[in-house]
Structures are given as C-alpha cells and as structure tokens.
Amino acid sequence: MENLIVRVLSRKRPPAAVGYVVTLGLVLAVLLFEYMYRPALHRYLPFLPVVFVSALFFGRPAGLFATLLSAALGDDVIDLLRDGSAPQPTEMLFIVLYVSVGCATAWLIEALRSAVCKLLDAEAETSLLLDELAHRTRNDLMMISSVLNLQAMRQTDAHAREALESAVARVRVIAEAQERLRKSGKHGEVEVAAYLRALGHGLAELLRDVRPIRVRVLATPMFVDAPVAVSIGLIANELVTNAFKYAFPDGQGGTVQITLELTAAGVVLSVEDDGVGVPPSKKDGLGTRLVQLLASHLGGTVQAMPREYGHGVKVLLPIKPAAVVLTAVSTDG
C-alpha cells in the first residue's frame, strides 16, 4: 500500500481539465447516490473520499474544486436556498468545518506529493553518486592490481613473486566487489553468487598457468551486504589459492569447487579439491590465518572437511542474506 501511494504521488499528473472533469463526475455520482439511497451517514461525509481521490490523483486544485463543489451541492445549502430561511448556527458550523477539512486534505496531499518527489530526486542523485564512486574505486583498485602484477612479473625471487601475486588476487577481490556493487542496483548489497563466479574465473586465469585445473562454482544466488560479500570473497580467494598451491604439484590437474549454500544455521562456504591433500608438514600461513580472522569477524567457524581424496574446508557464517534469488547456479572456469 505504501509503495502504491508513493507511485501515485510521484507520477506525472494528467492535464488539469481531465482532473476537473473527473472530479465533477465523482461529485455528481456521490450526489446521485445520496438521493437514491439516503445513507445513514451525514450527507457531507461521503464527499470526503472524493476530495481525497481528486487531490491524490489530480493535485491540489482538483481537491479544492471537489471540496467547494460538493459543499455547494450538498443538501444543507440546497435546503437553505429553497426555503429561503436563515441558516442555523449548527448548519453553518458543519459546512465551514467540512470545507476546512476538505481544503486541509487537499493542501496536505499536495505537501506530501512535493516531499515524495524531493525524496525520490535525492535518492536518484545519491544512487548516481554512489555508482560513480564505486566505478572510480574499482578503476583505482584495478590500477593498483596492474602495478603489483607488473612488479610480480619482474621478480626473480620466488617468495617475493608469490607474495605479490597474493596481493594482486586480494586487491582484485575487493575491486570485483565494487564492480558488483555498482551493477547490483541495490544500495550497499552485492549478489554474491555472481561475485564468486567472477572471482573463480579470475583466480583460474591468474593461478593455473598451463596446468589443467578447473575452478567450479556452485552457489545459491543471494544478496548480502557489501562488507560481508568482500569477506566471503577474500575467504574464497585464500582457500582457492591454497588449493592451487598445494593440491596440484608437478603440473598435475584437477578440480577446485567453490560451494555457497544457505542453511538454517546461516551461509556455508566450502572449497574442495581432488588433489593430493594437505602436506603433513604444512603450517598455517598468512592465508589460513586470514581465513580464520575473517570468519571470526563474522561470528563464523572454519573446519576441515574429511575427504577420501584431496582436501576441503568449510566455513559456516551465521548471517542472514538480504534476499535469496532463484536456485543454485553452477559454472566452470
């Protein structure tokens, strides 16, 4: 109902002549109804909805016209003119009260219309500014990513190159979130399934080199707040990067699957591979600590998933999405 009223108030009004004609028809229709059925309500009260509708759809002039016309055609005025008698104070008081209420209704609705139009204009301007900000932020982040990538390509030290490539991937995660935020059409919300698909494709291109490794994304489309989407993207980035780093040595190929699903406990993000598994001597590195920190920040938990082959990590985040869209979507990269 609220959205309907906002749409009516903000829409373009028809020509004034149309409003006057429709208002005249409504007043005459109510007058005819009164003479035919003689409602138990006071004879002026049925005209108030006409005043409201006229002011709502055709503006303040139509509402004032409906008020004055219905007051002039009401039985009290007609009886006074026919009898030639002096009006009683109570009759005059009610006529004045009715005209006052009708005029106030027309003025109030016009004020509401003006306020709604100003709010919608401000919202449109804010949306445009946020869109421009997200676009510029994304471009700046991609420029930083390109500079870091060039530095990584020039490095001869393997550890330094690996650190720079990790930094490139993390910056791209945030840049992609800004791009999704700009395209989402929702202030501060990102459709996380499409976001993860784009991240999976980008990570596959960045990390696999010539190895036949496929990144598969199976995600339930849902909208979440932008900071939450960035955290989910960073967690997925670190887990996929670890899988590429340890699961497929010596040029081996395989599949890394990113799964995002909604459960009663919250959102579950899992990353699994069919590689050689985690080396027994592997210690928690920066990426693993970052995953635990991000999950903890959202009140979630991280746990390993037992598998016969390969390795898997499941992250449970007790969050509620802003909206869930359609069904799960799968894609390969």
Phi, psi and omega in degrees: 000318180297316179296323179296315180296319178298317179296320180294316182294327186269350184284164178287132183279148177290171178304152184299323181300321178297318179298317180294318180296314180296319179297317178300318179297319179294316180298315179296324179296318178293321179298317177297320178299319180296317182289331181279320189246346180047070184298156181290336179292161176299144190300338180271337186299320179298344180280341183299318175300327178295318178299315181297311182296318180297314179294323182292315186268331188238000174100176184298317180303319179294322178295319177293321178299316178297320180296309183292320180295314180294326177293322181288327182268357181294158184298325182300313181293316180298318179297320180295318180292323182289318183277337183069019182267158177287138181293142174286150180303323180293324178294314179296321180298318181290322178297315179297319179297317180297314180298320180296316180295318180296315179295318179297321177298315180297317179294319181296316180295323177295320178296320177296320178299315180298318180295318179297316180297319178295319179295319179293321177295319178295321178295318178296319179294318178297318178299319179296318180294318178295322178297316179294320179296315179297321180295315181292320178298317179297317179297318179297318180294321178293327176294317177299317179300318180295319179296315178296323179294320176297319177297321179295321181294333181272351182283136175263339178280125185297319182293318178294319179296319179295320179295319179293321178296323176295320178296320178300314181297320181291321178295321179294328176301313181290321179297319179294325177297321177296321179294317179294324178296321181292324185271350187289331184077002179241130183293118174077011181235145182233136174281107195284335180294312177296325178298314179292324178297317178295320178295317180299317178296316180295319179294321178299317179292326184281323194255335191279344183056240180257006181285141180280070181250131181249137175254120182247134181240124176236106189222145173274119179299126179204151176262133175228164177299147184304315178299324178293320179298319178297318179296317178298318179296319179294320178298313179299320179301313182294319182291319178293319178299317177297321179296316178297326186284322189245335189278338187229073180281164173056039175074014180292158178247173179167201184227136171246125182246129173256124180237132175231122181221158179255125179239177179295332182275348182139205180265132180245122175248127179227145177232122183232151175223163178248036181272211186273355181091181183275130176300138182301330184274359184289131176256159180295123179261193182297319181298316180295318179294324178294320177299313180296321180293315180295317179296318179296323180297329178267007180078019185259181180229154179239132178213149178284149180252118179295130180221149177290321177232144176078206185210153178213149178228133179243133179241117178262121181243113183282066181238157178248123179292155178291327180198148177247135186239127172053222183234178181297144181238135180247144176209154179243148177223000000 
